[in-house]
Amino acid sequence: CNIISHPSNLVKAFFSVLHPDASLVAKDMLGTCDQQIRNADIVMFKVDSCSHALYNKGKTICNRYDVPFCYIPNVASIPRIEQSMCEQLEEIFS
């Protein structure tokens, strides 16, 4: 799972503590993220924390390589992010 977002404190906590196997694609990776997105099982956009350029590039790559993608809602708690992610993963992969 790749998450495209700005590395806010919430996102950093999500990755470092709870989900170290997930990958973050941040704005500073704009020039080098193609392969990472193309090889993802799914891409999740946290659009309230994502630049337009990174969002557009990520969505273009997903569409070009048939990588499923979805959106993480604008919530401020890790349990709500996880719940939303689980619901969306179940919907996409079932």
C-alpha positions in Angstrom: 0.0 0.0 0.0 1.3 3.4 -0.9 -0.1 6.5 0.6 0.4 9.8 -1.2 0.4 12.6 1.4 2.4 15.3 3.1 4.3 13.7 6.0 2.3 15.4 8.8 2.7 14.2 12.4 -0.4 12.1 12.0 0.9 10.4 8.9 4.4 9.9 10.4 2.9 8.2 13.5 0.7 6.0 11.2 3.8 4.7 9.3 6.5 4.5 12.0 4.5 3.0 14.8 1.5 1.2 13.4 2.1 0.3 9.7 5.8 0.1 8.9 5.1 -1.9 5.8 3.1 0.8 4.1 5.0 3.3 1.9 4.7 7.1 1.9 5.0 9.0 -1.3 5.6 12.7 -0.3 6.1 15.9 -2.3 9.9 15.7 -2.2 9.6 12.3 -4.1 7.8 13.8 -7.1 10.6 13.2 -9.5 11.3 9.6 -8.4 8.0 8.1 -7.4 7.0 6.5 -10.7 8.3 3.0 -10.0 7.0 3.0 -6.4 3.5 3.9 -7.5 3.5 1.6 -10.5 4.4 -1.4 -8.4 1.9 -0.7 -5.6 -1.0 -3.1 -4.9 -3.1 0.0 -4.2 -2.5 3.7 -3.8 -4.4 5.8 -1.2 -4.5 9.6 -1.5 -4.7 11.8 1.6 -5.8 14.7 -0.5 -6.1 17.2 2.3 -2.3 16.7 2.8 -1.2 16.4 -0.8 0.1 18.8 -3.5 -1.8 19.1 -6.7 1.3 18.1 -8.7 1.8 15.0 -6.6 -1.9 14.0 -6.8 -2.0 14.5 -10.5 1.2 12.5 -11.1 0.0 9.7 -8.8 -3.4 9.5 -10.4 -1.9 9.5 -13.9 0.4 6.7 -13.1 -2.4 4.7 -11.4 -4.6 5.1 -14.5 -1.8 4.2 -16.9 -0.8 1.0 -15.1 -4.2 0.0 -13.8 -3.2 0.4 -10.1 -6.4 0.7 -8.0 -6.6 3.9 -5.9 -8.9 5.5 -3.3 -9.1 8.4 -1.0 -8.4 8.7 2.7 -11.0 11.1 4.2 -10.0 14.3 6.1 -9.9 12.8 9.6 -7.5 13.6 12.5 -7.3 10.2 14.2 -5.4 7.1 13.3 -8.2 4.7 14.3 -10.6 6.6 11.9 -8.0 6.5 9.1 -7.5 2.8 9.6 -11.2 2.1 9.6 -11.7 4.0 6.4 -8.7 2.2 4.8 -10.1 -1.2 5.8 -13.5 -0.4 4.4 -12.1 0.8 1.1 -9.7 -2.1 0.8 -12.6 -4.5 1.4 -14.7 -2.8 -1.2 -11.9 -2.7 -3.8 -10.6 -6.2 -3.4 -13.8 -8.2 -2.7 
